[in-house]
Amino acid sequence: MKRISILLLVGTTAIALLFSSATAQNKQWKPGSRAPQAGDEYVNPKDGTVLVFIPGGEFTMGSDSGDADEKPAHKQTVQGFWLGKYEVTNQQYQKFRDAEGYPDPQAMDDPAFNAPNQPVIGVKFMHAQSYVKWAGLRMPTEAEWEYAASGGKNLKYPTKTGEINHDLANYLGKEGADKWEDVPSPVGSFPPNPFGIYDLAGNAWEWTSSMYRNYPYSATDGRENQTDRRHRVMRGGTFHFGEKYIRTTHRHHFAMHLRLDYAGMRMAASTDQLK
């Protein structure tokens, strides 16, 4: 009887593994194969970024109870787009630097910050622009970032549950699952948000493509002009900042030609970019 039980267990495990493998394969999307669906994944061949398809929809952007620059809360409609499953890592940025000859980010010689699977930080917006051009991708707009961070549920924090604690994100302090004291954690160390995106809360500031301007947000009012040398919006907070800065609607901004120690990036793409 014991042998039969073991055989049954092995058989069940094999079926489960086969099912898991088939499910993973079904999530992989290829250009021209079909219209992308929620949760589809595409691996960008140039830099290895894993992109997840975020279905379009309407959401409330901003907050009437937040900081002054988050007001007024207003309705926004976002078209379906692709967003990086993880923040861009040191390993990915190294490949870009080797190919294009760009200088190292500020902390790249510090072993506390230069592990291959940590998010790259200390990236100027102008260098981020060069990275996306090299990779054939783009940065998310501020509206796309907030829509994805809200998880389709207007979550207060861009975590799995919409709450914030050290079991859900790496930010100022160290406790629970957050084992990293004032340094970035390896990407994917915490649970993903409802859209399957990791580390939208804390870890590294993430550049968006959007110029810092008053709300309501409009993609056609000039704030998406990529050549205008004005402050650009960053989102998500960092390992060095507290929970106030991690709120889904919080806006941070910085000069595009200067380096901020905690600034990293996450890739995005429109479906017509993926060929």
N, C-alpha and C positions, 0 to 999 in steps of 0.2 A: 504493500500500500504506500509505503514511503516513496519508493521509486516512482510510482504513478503520480503522486502529488508533485514531485520535483519536475517530472516531465510536463505536467499541466502548467506549472508555474513558469517554466522556461518558455513554453508555447505561448502563454498569455503575454509574457514580457516581449517576446519577439513580435507579436501582433501589435502591441502598444508602440514599439519602436518603429515598426513599419508605418503605422498610422501617423506618428509624430513626424517621420521623414516626409511622408506624402503631404502633410499639412504645410510643412516648411517649404516644400517645393511649390505648392500652390500659391504661396505668398510671393514668390519671385516673379517679377514682371519684366518683360522685355519690350522695347519700343516696337510698335507695329503689331504686337500680338493681340491686344484687345484694349478696350478702355480701362484705365486703372480704377481699382476699387479701394475702399477704405482698408488700410492695413497692408496693402501691397508694398513690396520692397524692391528697390533697384540699387544695384551696386555700381557706382560711377567708376569706370575703368581707369580714369586718369589718376585719381587720388585715393580710391578705395572707400570713399564715403558711402555709407548705407543710407539711402533715402527712403522715407516712409510716406505713402500717399495720404494726405489729409483731405477728406472730402469737404467741399465748400459748404457754406452756410451763413446764417446771420447770427450775430451776437451783440452784446452790449459792450462797447469799448469805453475804457475809462471808468471813473468812479466819482460820484458826487460827494462821497464822504472821504475821499483820499486827499492827496496833495493838490495844490492849486493847479498844477499843470496836467492833472488827470481829469479836470473838469472842462466841459460838461460830459457826463456819461451820454453816449449816443450810439445809435444803431449803426452797425457796419455789416456789409455783406462781403464775404471773401470767396473767391473762386477756388476750386480745388487746386492744390499745389503739393509739391514734394518738400519735405523737411528732413534735415539730417537726424538720424536716430540718436547720434551722439555728437558732442562737441568735437571740433577738429583737434586731433591729438598732436603731440610733439613729433611722433613718427611721420604723420602725414605732412606736417609743415617742413620737416627735414627734407623730404622728397622734393617739395617745392623749392626750398632754398638751394638744394643741390642743382636743380634744373635751371633755375632762374638767377642764381647768384645774389639773392637778397641777404641782408645781414641777419645775424641771430637775434631773436627776441632777447630782452634784457636779462632774463633769468635762466637762459639756456645753459649756462655753465655751472649752475647751482644744482647739485644732486637732489636737493629737496623738491625741485621743480621740473627736472628734465627727463623723468621716466618716459619711455616711449608711449605708454597708454594714459598719461596725464593729459589734460587739455592744454594746448599751447596758450600762454598768456604773455602780456606785454606786446601785443600786436597793434600797430598803428592802423587806423581805418584805411589809410592809403595802401598799406601793405596787404590788408585784407582784400581790397579791391583787386590788387594784382593776383592774389591767390585765386579768387573766384574766376578771373579771366583765364588763368592758366588751367584751372580744373574744368572749365566749361560750365560752371554753375553760377550761382548768385547768392547774395545774402537775402534773408527774408525781409519783407517790409515790416514796419512796426505793427501794422494791423494783422499781418499773417502770424507774426510771433505771438501776439497776445491771444489771437484766436486759438492757436495750437496750445498755448500755455493754459488756456481756460478749460481745455479738455472737452469742449463742446458743452460744458455745464456751468460756465461762469464761475469756475473755482477761484476761491480767494487766493490760494497759493498754487503754483504750478506743479503739484506733487500728485501722487497716486490717488490720495483721498481729498485733496484740497486743503488739508491741514498742514501745519509746519512743526516738525520736531526733528531731532537728530537721528531718528530711524528712517527718515524720509529724504534727507538732504544734508549736504556738507556746507555749513555756514559757520559763523563765528562761534567758537566754543568746541567742546569735544565731549561727547557722551553717547550712550547707546551704540547704534551701528556706525556712527560718525567717529572714526578712529583717527582722523587727520586733524592735527592741531595747526591751524593757520597755513595749510598747504592744500593744493588741489588734490582731490581723490581721483583715482583712475576712473575713466568714464564708464558709466554703467554700474557703478557701485551701489546705487540705490534703486528702488522700484521705479518703473516708468510711469508716466501719467496715462490717463485713459486713451490717448491716441497712440501709445506705445513709444513715446519719446522720453529719453533719459536726461537727467541733470538740467532741466529747465529752471530748477530752483537751486540757487547757489552755485558753487564750484568756480565758474568764471563768468564775468560779464560777457554778454554776447552782442556784438555789433549787429545792428539792423541797417538796412540801406537808407533809412529815412532821416531826413534833416529834422532837427529839433525845432518844432513850431507849435503854436497853440492848437488846441482842439477846436472844432471837430477835425478828425483826420480826413484828408482827401488825397488820394493818389495822384490827382491831376492838378494840384495847386502849386506845383514846383518843388515840393519837399522830397520827391524822388529823383530830382536832378542830381546825377552822380558826379558832376563836375563842379558844382557850387561848393566853395571851400568854407562851409559853416559847420557848426557842431552837429554831430550825428548821435542818434539815440542808441543806447545800450539797454539791455534788459536782463533780468534774472538774478541779480545779486551775485555775490562771490563768497568764497571760503573765508574772507577777511571781514565781511560786513554782516550785520545782524539781520533779524527776520523782517524788519521794516522794509528793507530794500528788496526783499524776495517776493513781495506781493505781486500777483499777476499783473496788476495795473500800474505798478510803479515804473516811473521813467527816469533814466539817468542819461547824461549826455556828456560829450567830451569833444575837444578839437580833433578833427580828422587827421591832422599832420603831426600830432604829438603822441607820445607813448604813455599809456596808462598801465601800471604794473599788473592790474588784474583783468585786463581786457583780452578776451578770446573771441571765438566766432563759431557759428554753426552754419552749415550750408543749406541752401534751398534751391529749388528749380521749378520752372513751369514745365508742364508736360511736353510742350513743343521744343524745349531745350534738349530733351533726352532723345537722342537719335542713334 
